[in-house]
Amino acid sequence: MASLAQLKVAMVVPILLVGIIFAAFLALIMYVLQLSYIWAFVLAGIFILIEYLIGPTIVKATTRLRYLKEGENPWLESTVKELAQKSEILAPKLAVVPNPTPNAFAFGRTSGDATLAIHEGLLQKLNEEEVKGVIGHELGHIKHKDYLVMTALSAVPIFVYLIARGTLEAAWFSGRTRSRRDEGGGLAVALIAVAAVSYVVYIISLLLVTRLSRLREHYADAYSAYVTESPRQLESALTKITYGLSLAPAPSTGARTLYIGDPALAKLEMHDIINRKEEYDLDKDGVLDERELELAMEKEAKSRWLTINRLFQTHPATFRRILLLREIENEMTTGKYTEKRVYAHI
């Protein structure tokens, strides 16, 4: 049985592990290149700080979102305000993204300047109760301060990857411009060693970050069930979102890790379902309805390939998320569900 305190622990442990691995990695690089240790940590700190500061600006530019004017969408404004008050957080600024795919995300530097952005496709393809479930999920991310933890933590694999690519290219350039008989050959070998270690550290840190990212999605789903008091609406929303994203021509932007649904994962989940549509179309009407899609996702979720590939995914499989919400829904019907048991099924 999970709790909010366990989420905090779950966040702290990966941060410590990534921090220790990253520190050891930087120390090794400085030793191999015979440089001062202090510069490595200074550069890493500057990189993480820059990503934290300019991250929201990049998200705004790449998604082309537009902030809503007061009174432009009364239902959306009142719903967000109502759920934010129940969550005891400041209501986020509201924005709409001119994108036909059904999706939504939240971002910001602090809870005070957070933005909740909703795709036009989400408002068009989901009903109001389903949209409300999505809003509850995103408010969960804001309440849990996921934006702060994930922004800082995600910067580490990116920084390590840049080092790996940079040292590998430097080794290639050094090998072409210098003879093996002079000291350039030794430098090239050292750079290749750094690149190899960097790729290993990149994979390890990425696995730690993606595992935490998947966990935080489950916590946000559970929070939505609590704050909206209707898990079924988010179940329905996730099914529609996954199907809708699977039909999109390409993943939206580099900010897809922020979304409630990952376009790349949706395509992976729906690939075999769409190819075997006739098998899953139980009523043979030529269309996979919500229930048929859920059953298909449950069956396809057992695929070994998906299980292995899921280690590198930022989001849990859709059916796993739906299963969690169903468990919460079943407990709600018993009358035993309370605020203390919000995260009990994670």
N, C-alpha and C positions, 0 to 999 in steps of 0.2 A: 504494500500500500504506500503510494507516494504522497508527498506533501510539498507545499511551497518551499519549506526549509530544505527539503531534499533537492529541489530544483536549484537552489542556491549552491548547495554542495556539488551538484552535478555540473554546475558552471565553473566553480572554483577549481575542481580537480583537473579538468582539461586545460584550464588556463595555467595551472602550476606545471603540468606535464609539458605543455607546449613551451612554456617559459624556460624550464630546465633544459629541454632538448635544444631550444633555440640558443640559449646561452652557451651550452657546450659546443654547439655547431659554430658559433661565431668565434669562440676561443680557438677551436681547431683551425679555422680558416686563417685567423691572425697568426697562429703559430707556423702554419705551412708557408704563408706569404711573408713571414717575418715582419709583421706590422704591429703597431701598438693596439692593444685590446680595446682601449677606451674609444677609439674612433668607430669601431664596429657597433658598439652599443649606442653611440651618439647618432650614427647614421640610421640605425634601426628605429630609435626613438623618434627621430625627425620624420621618417617614412610613415610610421603609425600615426603620428600627430597630423601630418598633412592629409592622410586618408580620412581621418576623423573630421578634419575641418572642411575639406572640399567634397567629402562623400555626398552630402545632401544636394550640393550644387550639381554634381555629376548626374545624380538620379533625376533631378528636375530637367536637365538638359536632354538626357537620353530618352526619357519617357515622354517628353513634350506635354507634361501635365498642365492643367489650367486650374487655378484656384477658384472655387465657387464664390460668387457674391452673396451677401446676406439676403435671404429670401428667395434665392434662385431655385432651391429644391427644399421646400419646407419639410416634407416627410423625412428626407435624409438627415437634415439638420436636427430635427426634433428627436429622431431615433438615436443618433450619435450622442446628443446631449443627455438623453435619458439613460443610456447605457453607461456613459462616462460618469454620470453622477452616482449610479449604483456601484460603479467600480472605484469610486472615490479618487478619480484622476481628472486632470483638466481635459476638457473636450479638445481633441486635435483639430487642426485646420483641415478643411475638406477640399479635395481636388478631384478633378475628373481627367482621365487619360483618354485621348482620342484613339482608342484601339477597340476593334470589334470582338476581341477575344474576352471570355469571361474570367476576370482576375482582379485582384486587389492587393495592396501592400501598405505598410506603414513604415515611416522612416523619420529620422531627426537626430539631433545631438543630445537633446534632453527631453523629458516628458513635457516640458513647458512649450517647446517649439515643434512638437511632433506633428506630422502630416499624415492623414489617412487618404490615400489615393485609390479611386475606384475606376476601373475600365468602363467605358460606355457599354461594352459588350456584356458586362456583368449586370448592369441595370436593365438591359434589354432582354436577356435570356433567362434571368432568375426572377421569381416573384418576390414580393416585399419581405415575406417571412424568411426566405432563403438569404436574401441580402442582409437581413438583420443578423442571421447566424454568422455570416462572413464578417460583419462589423464587430460582433462580439469576439471573434477570433483575433482580429487585428488589435482590438483594444487590449486583449490578453497579452499580446507582444509588448504593447506600450507599458502596461502595468508591470510586466516581468522585466522591463528594461533590456529586452533582447537586442535592441538596436545598438546599445552601447557595448555589450559584451561581444556580440558577433562582429561588429565593425573592427574592434581592436584585435580580436582573435583571428579573423579572416585575413588580416593584413600580414600575418606571419608566413603562411604558405605562399602568398603572392611575392613577398620580399625574398624568400628562399628560392622560389622559382626564377626570379629575375637574376639572382646571383648565379644560379645553375646555368641559365642561358648565356649570361654575360661571360662567365669564366670559360665556358665551352667554346664560344666564338673567339675569345681572346687566345685560347690554346691553339685553335685552328690557324688564327692569324700569325701567332708566334712561330708555329711550325712551318709555315710557308715562307716567312721572311728571314728566318735564321737557320743556319746549318746545325745539324745534330752534333757537330763537333764543338760548337761554342756553347756558352752558358744559356743561350736561348732554348736549347733542347731540354735542359733541366727545368726551365720555367714552364715550358709546355707540359711536361709531365706533372708538375705541381698543380697547374691549372686544371688538367684533366682529372686529377685526384680530387680537387675541390669540387669540380662539377659533379663527379660521381657521388660524393658524399652529400652534396646539395640536393640531388634528385631523391636520394633515399630519405633525407630529412623532410623534403617536400611531401612525399607520399605519406610518411608517418604523421606529420602535422595536419595534412589534409584529412586523413582518416579521423583524427581526433576532433577536428572542427566539424566535419560533416555528421559525425555521431551526435555531437551536442546540438547541431542544427535540427536533426530529426527529432530529438527529444523535445526541444522547445516547441516544435509544431504540435506534438501531442499535448503538451501543457496548454498551449493556446486553444486547441480544440476543446479540451476539457473545460477551460475557462468560459468559452463561448456557450457551452451547454449550461453552465451555472448561471451566467449573467442573463441569458435569453430565456432560460427555463424551458428550452425546446431543442434538445439534441437532434431530433428528427429533421429539423430544417437545415442544419449544417450538413447532415448526412446527405440529404437531397442536393444541397448546393455543391458539395464536393464531387458527387457523381456527375452533375452537369458541367462543372468546371473542368474535370479531367477529360470528359468526352469532347467538350468544346475546344480545349487546348490541343488535343490530339489532332484536330482537323486544321489547325493553324499552319500556314506555310513554313514558319521557322520560329524558333524561340524569340521572344520579344526583344529583350535587351540584356546587357550584362548585369542588370539589377534583378535577374530572375530569382536569386536566392532570397530576396525579400518577400516574394509573392506567396499567397496562400497556396497556389498551385504552380508547380514547375513545368513549363511547356515541354522540356526535354524528357522528363520522367513520364509525363502524360502520353507522349508519343510512344515511349517504350512500353508502357502498360497496355495501351490500346492497340498496338501493332497486330498481335495475334488475334485479338478479339475481333477486330475489323476484318481480318482475313478469313476468320471462321464465323462470320456473322450468321450464316444459316444455321449453324449448330446452336448458337445462343439465342436465336430468335424463336422463342418457345411457342408463341402464338402465330408464327408464320405470317405476320402482317407486313414484313419487309422493313420494320423499324425496331431498333432495340430500345425498349422503354427503360425507365429508371430501375425497375426491379430486375429486369433481364441483364442490365449493365452491372448491377451490384453482384449478381450471381456469377457473371462472367469474370469479373475482377477477382472474386474469391477463388475461383478455379485457377486463373492465370497467375495469381499471387504465389502459388505453390511451385512455380517454375524455378528450377535450379539456377538457370542463367540470371533470372531476376534477383534471386537471393544473393548471388555473388556480386552482381553489378550494383545492388542496393547499398553496398558498403561505401560507395563513392557518391551517393545521392544526398542532397541536402534536405529532401522531404521523405517521409515514410510513404510506403505504398498506400494508395487511396483506400483499399479495402481494410488495411490495418487501422486506418484512422476511423473508418466507418464502424469497425468492430468495437473500438473503444467507446464511441458515441452510443452504440447500441447497449453496451453494458451499463453505461450511465443512465440511459433511458429506462432500462429495465429496473434499475434501483429506484429511480424516481417514482415509478408506479407503485412501489412498495410503501412509499411514504417515509422511508428511512434515510433518504438523501438529505444531507444538510450541508451548510457552508464548510464545515470541517472535512467533508468528504469530497470536495471538488476534484481533487487529483488522486482519489483513492484507487482508480482503475488503471493508472499508468504503470 
